């Protein structure tokens, strides 16, 4: 199965430059960056919105959650509730790892003269 297909327009994603991986609850889906903009404009409910996993927002989220998880899991702050928060803070980190290994790793970084979708 080809994982380089946009879930909005069903066309091939050619490189990482046009890839946006987004998550909604426990699903991670690949989109072209233009298709993701259209999808986010069409989404109107709070529970149904897709959040980007890769890019700058994903990187900032992963760094903050990694710090939170490390603090909560290695210290005794809040006791058992702190441990639970530390485990829950690992969720965006796992999403980012899934996004990288399933979608991004298989694509080239940038293609100079690519076909437009």
C-alpha positions as CSV (number, residue, x, y, z in Angstrom):
1,X,0.0,0.0,0.0
2,X,1.3,3.4,-0.9
3,X,1.4,5.7,2.1
4,X,2.3,8.8,-0.1
5,X,-1.3,9.5,-1.1
6,X,-3.1,12.6,0.1
7,X,-6.3,11.7,2.0
8,X,-8.1,14.8,0.6
9,X,-7.4,14.8,-3.1
10,X,-6.1,11.2,-3.4
11,X,-3.1,12.3,-5.5
12,X,0.5,11.4,-4.8
13,X,2.6,13.4,-2.4
14,X,6.0,13.8,-4.1
15,X,8.3,15.2,-1.3
16,X,8.4,16.3,2.3
17,X,8.1,19.9,1.2
18,X,4.4,19.4,0.4
19,X,3.6,16.9,3.1
20,X,1.6,17.7,6.2
21,X,0.8,14.8,8.5
22,X,-2.2,15.6,10.7
23,X,-3.8,13.8,13.6
24,X,-7.3,13.5,14.8
25,X,-7.6,11.5,18.0
26,X,-5.7,8.2,17.2
27,X,-5.4,8.6,13.5
28,X,-2.5,10.1,11.5
29,X,-3.1,11.0,7.9
30,X,-1.0,12.5,5.1
31,X,-2.1,15.6,3.2
32,X,-0.7,18.1,0.7
33,X,-0.2,21.4,2.5
34,X,-2.8,23.0,0.2
35,X,-5.3,20.2,0.8
36,X,-4.7,20.5,4.6
37,X,-5.6,24.2,4.4
38,X,-8.8,23.4,2.6
39,X,-9.6,20.6,5.1
40,X,-9.0,22.9,8.1
41,X,-11.3,25.5,6.6
42,X,-14.0,22.9,6.1
43,X,-13.8,21.5,9.6
44,X,-16.1,23.4,11.9
45,X,-16.4,21.2,15.0
46,X,-13.9,21.3,17.9
47,X,-13.8,17.5,18.1
48,X,-13.3,17.1,14.4
49,X,-10.4,19.3,13.7
50,X,-7.1,17.9,12.5
51,X,-3.9,19.1,14.1
52,X,-0.5,19.1,12.2
53,X,2.0,16.6,13.6
54,X,5.1,17.6,11.5
55,X,6.5,21.0,10.9
56,X,7.3,23.7,13.4
57,X,4.1,23.2,15.5
58,X,4.8,19.5,15.8
59,X,8.4,20.1,16.8
60,X,7.5,22.6,19.5
61,X,4.7,20.3,20.8
62,X,7.1,17.3,20.9
63,X,9.8,19.3,22.8
64,X,7.4,20.6,25.4
65,X,5.7,17.2,25.9
66,X,9.1,15.5,26.2
67,X,10.1,18.0,28.9
68,X,6.8,17.5,30.7
69,X,7.0,13.7,30.5
70,X,10.6,13.7,31.8
71,X,9.8,15.9,34.7
72,X,6.6,14.1,35.7
73,X,8.1,10.6,35.3
74,X,11.5,11.3,37.0
75,X,10.3,13.4,40.0
76,X,7.6,12.9,42.6
77,X,5.6,15.9,41.6
78,X,1.9,15.2,42.1
79,X,2.6,11.5,43.0
80,X,0.7,8.9,40.9
81,X,-1.2,11.6,39.0
82,X,2.1,13.1,37.9
83,X,3.1,9.7,36.6
84,X,-0.2,9.5,34.7
85,X,0.3,13.0,33.2
86,X,3.9,11.9,32.2
87,X,2.6,8.9,30.4
88,X,-0.2,10.9,28.7
89,X,2.4,13.5,27.6
90,X,4.1,10.8,25.6
91,X,1.1,10.6,23.2
92,X,2.2,13.5,20.9
93,X,5.8,12.1,20.8
94,X,4.5,8.7,19.6
95,X,2.3,10.4,17.0
96,X,5.4,12.3,15.7
97,X,7.4,9.1,15.6
98,X,4.7,7.3,13.7
99,X,4.4,10.3,11.3
100,X,8.1,10.2,10.6
101,X,8.6,6.5,10.2
102,X,5.4,5.8,8.2
103,X,5.1,8.9,6.0
104,X,8.2,11.2,6.0
105,X,11.0,8.7,5.9
106,X,9.9,7.3,2.6
107,X,9.8,10.7,0.8
108,X,12.7,12.7,-0.5
109,X,13.3,16.0,1.2
110,X,12.8,18.2,-1.9
111,X,12.3,17.6,-5.6
112,X,13.4,20.5,-7.8
113,X,11.2,20.1,-10.9
114,X,8.1,18.2,-9.7
115,X,4.7,17.8,-11.3
116,X,2.0,19.9,-9.6
117,X,-1.0,18.1,-8.4
